[in-house]
């Protein structure tokens, strides 16, 4: 019933920008920490950025100064603004959220959105 839907991925040249969105839908009592992960071909999935319900953020060292995570609690949506993109940012980007619904607290994952940065 709860669903996370990512959008905004695409193909961009080195130095370009993209903005990803993650919308949480369904019966949600509390939408808490939201995160963006990414997985590049042949690599492990890694945490890119996280944001608490109150707006505190953290970032992977590799994206600090280039990416910004934000959220709109009224829309149950998180965003990832990606600037100064590099080929090494190419990956499938996944949204993850800690939330509480009628079944209790748990984490949910989106299906992913592809980001490709050409050199």
N, C-alpha and C positions, 0 to 999 in steps of 0.2 A: 504493500500500500504506500509506504513512504518511498519516494523516488528522488534521486539527485540527477539532474539533467545538465550536462555541460554544453556550452556552445562558444563560438568565437574563434576556434582554431582555423588554421589555414596555412597558406604558403606565403612567406615574406622573405625579402632579401636581407642580408646581413646589415645590421644597423636599424632595421625597421621596428615597428611596434605592432602588438596585438593586444586585445583585451578579451580575456576569457570570462565567462559567466557560469555560475553554478546555482541553479534554482532548486530548492527543496520543496517538494509538494507532498500532500497527504496529511494525515492527522498527526500533528506534531505538538506535543505539550511544551517542549523547550528545545530550541535549537542552540546548542552550545558551541564548542570550538569547531571551526571549519578549517580545512587544510587543502592545499594543493600538493599533489604528488606528481611525479613524472617518471616515465620509464622509456629509456632510449633502447634501440635495438641492441640486443646482446648484453644489456646491463640490468642491474637490480633496480627496482623501484625505489625512488628516493623522495624524501620530504623536501619540498620547495619552500613553502611558506605556510604559516598558520595564523589564525586570528581568533581570539576568544570572543565570547558574547559581548564583553565590555569594550572590545576594540584593541586589546593588547596584541602585538604582532611579533613574529619571529621569522627569520629567513635563513635559508641555506647560504653559506658564505659565497657560493658561486653566483648568486643572484642579487646579493646586497647592493643597493645603489642603483639597480636596474629595474627590479620588479617591485610592485606595490600591491599588497593584498588589502582588500577592504570588504565591507559588507553593508547591506541594507536590511536591517532586521524587520522592517515593515514588509519587505518583499521576500523574506527568507532566502536571500540571495547573497552569494559571495562573488567577488571579482578578483581577477589577477591582471593587473596592468603590466605588460611586459614591454620594456623599452630597450633600445640598444641590443637587439637580439643578435645572437651569435650562432653559428652552425652547431655548436655543442649544446644549444638549447633545444635542438630537434628531439622530439619525444612525443609519446602519447601522454597527455596531461589528464590526471584524474582528480576529481573532487572527492573529498572525504569529510564526513560530518559526524560529530558526537551529538546525539539527540536523545530526547526522552519522549516516548509515546506510550500508549496504553500498556504495552508489553514491558516497559521499563527502559532503562538506559542502554544504548548500544550504538555502534558505529555503522554508517552506511557508506557505500561507494557508488559513484557514478560510473558510466560506461566508458568515459574517456573522450577526449577531443584531440585530434592530431595537430601538432604544430611542427611545421617544417621550415627551417631557415636555410636558404640557399647561399652558397659562397660565391 
